[in-house]
């Protein structure tokens, strides 16, 4: 794993909180910062992934798949109840 160095300037109050949390978790400050950054990046990437997938959706095809799986009634109820994300994003 390649490592990169970054000069990180945090407000003193935030750094104090970081130290407290790191101590409570029993980890080094740098480890806590690495995990926090990794979690944030993961959350952002996940949001992007689902946004991209939603943009490619095909409701008719999804309903056909659900029909074959015997789950069509549930899907139709969700769509008619307004849980279809395309209805909420186009409004």
N, C-alpha and C positions, 0 to 999 in steps of 0.2 A: 504494500500500500504506500503510495506516494504521500508525503506530507508537505503541506505548505505553511508558511509563516504569515500571519496577519497581525498587524498591530491593532489591537482592539481597545478602543477608548469607551469606557462605560462611566455613567454618572456614579459618583461615590455611593449614593444610596442604593442604586441597582447592584453595584459590585458587592456591597455589604449583604444584600439579600442573596446574591449568588453564593457567597461564602457560607451563609447560614444554611441554605438548602443543600449545598455540597456536603457540609459537615453532617447534617441530619441524614443524608442518604449514604454517607460513608464513602464518598468518592472524591477525587481531586476536582478542583475548580475547572481545570481544562477539560476533564472528562464530562462534567456536567454541561459545559458550554458546547462541546462536540455533540452530545446527545440532543440538546435543545435545538441546535441548528439542524441536525439530521431530521428531527421530528417536524420542524417547520417546513423544510424542503419537501419531505414526504407528504405532508398535508397539502401543500401547494400543487405538487405533481398529481396527487390523487384528484384534486379538484379539476385540474386541467384534463386529466384522462376522462373523467365522467362527462365533462362539458363536450369533449370531442366525440365521445360515444353517443351522447344525446343528439348531437348535430347530425349523426349518421343514421338515426333511428328510422325504422320502417314499421309503423304500428300494425299495418295489415299483415305483414310477414310475421310479426311477433304473435298476433292473434291466431294465425294459422298454426304456428308451432304449439301454442297453448291448447288449441283445439285438438291437435293430435295427441297431446299429453293428457287430455281430459280435464284441463283447467280453464277452458274457455269462459265458462260462466263467471268465474271469479274475475278474470281480466275484463270482461265486458262490464261487470258491475263497477270496477275501479275506474274504467274510462268514462262511463256514464255519470259517475259520481264526481267527476272533475279531477281525478287523481292522475290523469294523463298529463305528463309534464309539458307536452306541446301546447296544450290549452292554456296553461299558466304562463308560458314564455311568450306566447304570441299576443297576449292581452296587454 
